[in-house]
Each structure stands twice: as structure tokens, then as C-alpha cells.
Amino acid sequence: MSPTRNQKYTQLAQQLHDSLSLINSLKTQAVTKHQYALAAQDREVEALLEEAVRRLIEIRK
């Protein structure tokens, strides 16, 4: 027994909804990973600046 047109549309609508949910989930994961990467870069820059300041202080002694 073949599905009716309405059943096909319902199935396609559900597949579309599932696909959009997956896309949104992946986008959220990508944004989160990007935020972690930016935070890591901020920490790295901060450490480099602290080291530069420390060296400048030692040079001035």
C-alpha cells in the first residue's frame, strides 16, 4: 500500500524539520567552538603581554 500524498507531505515536513534542527544544533556547536577558540587566543595574548611587561621591568632594573 503506497502512502497517500498527505502522508508524503507530512513525512517530508518532518524530515525538513529534523534537518533544520540538526543544522541549528551544528551552528550552535560551531559558535561555541569559535567562542572557545577566541577565549584561548585572548589568554594567549594576555600571557604574551604579561611576559613582555615582565621583561621590560627586568630590563629597567
C-alpha positions in Angstrom: 0.0 0.0 0.0 1.6 3.3 -1.1 1.4 6.3 1.2 -1.1 9.0 0.4 0.0 12.4 -0.8 -0.8 13.8 2.6 1.3 11.2 4.3 4.2 12.0 1.9 3.9 15.7 2.7 3.8 15.0 6.4 6.9 12.8 6.1 8.7 15.5 4.1 7.7 18.2 6.5 9.1 16.1 9.4 12.3 15.4 7.5 12.7 19.1 6.8 12.1 19.9 10.5 14.6 17.3 11.6 17.2 18.7 9.1 16.6 22.3 10.3 17.0 21.1 13.9 20.3 19.4 13.0 21.5 22.5 11.2 20.7 24.7 14.1 22.4 22.3 16.5 25.6 22.3 14.3 25.5 26.1 14.1 25.3 26.3 17.9 28.2 23.9 18.2 30.3 25.9 15.7 29.6 29.2 17.6 30.5 27.6 20.9 33.8 26.2 19.5 34.5 29.6 17.9 33.9 31.3 21.3 36.3 28.8 23.0 38.9 29.5 20.3 38.6 33.2 20.8 38.9 32.8 24.6 42.0 30.7 24.1 43.5 33.4 21.8 42.7 36.0 24.4 44.5 34.0 27.1 47.5 33.5 24.8 47.7 37.3 24.0 47.3 38.1 27.7 50.2 35.7 28.6 52.4 37.2 25.9 51.7 40.7 27.1 52.4 39.7 30.7 55.7 38.2 29.6 56.6 41.4 27.7 55.8 43.6 30.7 57.8 41.3 32.9 60.8 41.5 30.6 60.5 45.3 30.3 60.5 45.6 34.1 63.6 43.4 34.3 65.4 45.4 31.7 64.7 48.7 33.6 66.2 47.3 36.8 
